Amino acid sequence: MFSNLHGQLGMIYSHLDENEKAYSYLHQAISFDETNVLNWINLATLELKLGKGDSCMQICERVLSFDPTHERAIVLKGDLHHSCG
């Protein structure tokens, strides 16, 4: 429950471009439940938004190690490759 709540708050702050708060809430969400893939994906999306490509890639690889067909992780990796040239 706390994981979902903090994850949702993180995404709200991300949409408001309050990235420091978003980052904090997403990390808290993950600390409550490290198996919540949605929070990992949302953190990867934020990392990509902030230009932290290495971290985004690591998170995507982590998600894909649990679920090799996770569509959003695959798309994020493609976005990352596209943005890097």
C-alpha positions in Angstrom: 0.0 0.0 0.0 2.7 2.5 1.0 4.7 1.6 -2.1 1.8 2.4 -4.4 1.0 5.6 -2.7 4.5 6.9 -2.8 4.9 5.8 -6.4 1.8 7.7 -7.3 3.0 10.8 -5.5 6.3 10.5 -7.3 4.6 10.5 -10.6 2.4 13.5 -9.7 5.6 15.4 -8.8 7.3 14.3 -12.0 4.4 15.6 -14.1 4.6 18.9 -12.1 8.4 19.0 -13.0 9.2 18.9 -9.3 11.8 16.3 -10.0 13.6 16.3 -6.7 10.4 15.4 -4.9 9.5 12.9 -7.6 12.9 11.2 -7.2 12.5 11.1 -3.4 9.0 9.6 -3.5 9.9 7.0 -6.1 12.9 5.8 -4.1 10.8 5.6 -1.0 8.2 3.6 -3.0 10.9 1.1 -4.1 12.2 0.8 -0.5 8.7 -0.3 0.6 8.4 -2.9 -2.2 11.4 -3.7 -4.4 9.3 -6.0 -6.5 6.9 -3.3 -7.7 7.9 -3.1 -11.3 5.8 -0.1 -12.0 7.8 2.0 -9.5 11.0 0.9 -11.1 9.8 1.8 -14.6 8.6 5.2 -13.3 12.0 5.8 -11.8 13.7 4.8 -15.1 11.4 7.2 -16.9 12.4 10.0 -14.5 16.0 9.2 -14.9 15.7 9.4 -18.7 13.9 12.7 -18.3 16.8 14.0 -16.1 19.4 12.9 -18.6 20.7 10.1 -16.4 21.0 7.5 -19.2 23.2 5.1 -17.3 20.9 4.8 -14.4 17.9 4.5 -16.7 19.6 1.6 -18.5 20.5 -0.2 -15.3 16.9 0.0 -14.1 15.6 -1.3 -17.4 18.0 -4.2 -17.3 16.9 -5.0 -13.8 13.2 -5.0 -14.9 14.0 -7.1 -17.9 15.9 -9.6 -15.7 12.5 -10.2 -14.0 10.4 -10.0 -17.1 12.3 -10.2 -20.4 9.2 -9.1 -22.3 8.3 -6.1 -20.3 7.2 -3.7 -23.0 7.8 -0.4 -21.2 11.4 -1.4 -20.3 12.1 -2.3 -23.9 10.6 1.0 -25.1 12.6 3.0 -22.6 15.8 1.3 -23.7 14.9 2.2 -27.3 14.3 5.8 -26.3 17.6 5.9 -24.5 19.4 4.5 -27.5 17.6 6.9 -29.8 18.5 9.9 -27.6 22.1 8.9 -27.4 22.4 8.9 -31.1 
